[in-house]
Amino acid sequence: MKVFVPTPLRSYTGQLACVEAQGATVGELLADLDRRYPGIRFRMIDEQDAIRPHIRFFVNAEQVRDLGAALRPADEVQILQALSGG
């Protein structure tokens, strides 16, 4: 399925804004992304397997908050990363 990667994480994907990945759930999709692009998962998921506060996942334009959320091969996943600072 198509996964749209935010600009701050594109250093992991060779600057690609859209990549392909597979998985029956959001968690499996992130594991596949990490196999293809080592280190990217840790930027989105913390040590307790929770989504980091500044990361949002959207599946077909609807936000999902659970790594167990089901995915279909035709889904489009968009990852958003909030920016902060002062």
C-alpha positions in Angstrom: 0.0 0.0 0.0 1.1 3.6 -0.4 2.6 5.3 2.6 3.1 9.1 2.5 6.1 10.1 4.6 6.4 13.5 6.2 9.5 15.7 5.3 11.3 15.2 8.7 11.3 11.4 8.2 12.4 11.4 4.5 16.0 11.1 5.5 15.2 7.4 6.2 13.5 6.9 2.8 16.1 8.4 0.6 14.0 11.6 0.4 11.0 9.7 -1.0 7.7 11.3 -0.1 5.7 8.1 -0.9 6.8 4.5 -0.4 5.3 1.1 -0.6 4.8 -1.1 2.5 2.7 -4.1 3.6 0.9 -5.1 6.8 -2.5 -6.2 8.0 -2.4 -3.6 10.8 -0.7 -0.3 11.4 1.8 -2.0 13.7 2.7 -4.6 11.0 3.0 -1.8 8.4 5.5 0.1 10.6 7.5 -3.1 11.1 7.7 -3.5 7.3 8.7 0.1 6.9 11.5 -0.4 9.5 12.7 -3.5 7.6 12.9 -1.4 4.4 14.1 1.8 6.1 15.9 0.9 9.3 15.4 3.3 12.2 12.2 4.9 10.9 9.8 3.1 13.4 11.7 4.4 16.4 11.0 8.0 15.3 7.3 7.3 15.4 6.9 4.6 18.2 8.4 4.9 21.7 10.0 2.2 23.9 6.5 1.2 25.3 5.1 0.6 21.8 3.0 3.7 22.0 2.6 6.3 19.2 4.8 9.3 20.0 2.7 12.4 20.9 3.9 14.4 17.8 2.9 11.6 15.3 -0.4 11.1 13.7 -1.5 8.3 11.3 -4.3 8.6 8.8 -5.7 5.7 6.9 -7.8 6.9 3.9 -8.0 10.4 5.4 -9.3 9.1 8.8 -7.1 9.3 11.9 -6.2 6.1 13.6 -4.7 6.0 17.1 -4.2 2.2 17.5 -1.3 0.2 16.2 -3.8 -2.7 15.9 -6.0 -0.8 13.4 -6.7 -3.1 10.4 -5.4 -2.2 7.0 -6.3 -3.4 3.5 -3.8 -3.6 0.5 -5.6 -0.8 -1.3 -5.4 1.6 1.7 -3.4 4.8 1.7 -1.6 5.7 4.9 -0.4 9.2 5.6 2.0 9.9 8.5 2.0 13.4 9.9 4.6 14.8 12.3 3.9 18.0 14.3 6.6 20.5 14.5 7.5 22.2 17.7 10.0 24.6 19.1 10.3 28.2 19.8 
